[in-house]
Amino acid sequence: MDEDTDPTDVGERVSEDVETAASLLGHYYRGELNRMNTEHGRIDRTTNWAITLIAAILAFAFSSGDRPHYVLLVGILALGLFHLVETRRYRAYDTWRSRVRLIEEDLLAPTLDPAGGVEHPDWRAELAADLRQPAIKTPFVEAYTRRLRRVYLPLFLVLLAAWVVQILVVAPGGDPLAAADVFGVPGWLVVTSVAAFSVALLVIAFWPRKRHAKGELQDRGKEGDWKGE
């Protein structure tokens, strides 16, 4: 760097040099792609472990006629923990994916098809603001719902169906409510709680809501329309 160059002017000088700016953006884009793929891999590993857990619990629960039904309820709780972990990882993944999509929509696409224009005229300002103050862009509820609907709802339903079968099979005297007792907790209360949980899952998964892809990590109005579906 020249001794007379003000370090604070480096960014401005680079932005004025088209070739240098294009090279810098190319390297930056590849870096964000790598970040995105890394987070996606973490999501996949969480899902794989959740499926492995379910398979192990089902195999244990039905390996013998005297297996307690509450093993499946413990499995549901464990699956809920995996769901929470994956929700957190999905939010991190969407942070990098949002930047990648912004570059693709407003830099790469117009380069390939200039007549199409840009999706977001202020995309550089948006990206610069996000680089200065990185923020999670997907609200927790939205991320939780999306992972539930796409992955975890079927897994929960499998365990719930297995639990129903279990208490019906082991029901003493044909009384499922008596078979549903858990450590002194009345069977009717257990069944009611499980039924309420099942209904809550369905409501959370399918309740219509507007998507805000740019949720807030910092209170600075990050929600917006610049990242579409």
Secondary structure, DSSP 4 states (H G I P E B T S, - for coil): --TT--GGGHHHHHHH-HHHHHHHHHHHHHHHHHHHHHHHHHHHHHHHHHHHHHHHHHHHHTSSTT--THHHHHHHHHHHHHHHHHHHHHHHHHHHHHHHHHHIIIIIHHHH-GGG--S-TTHHHHHHHHHHS----S-HHHHHHHHIIIIIHHHHHHHHHHHHHHHHHS-GGG-HHHHT-BTTB-HHHHHHHHHHHHHHHHHHHH------SS--SSSS----SSS--
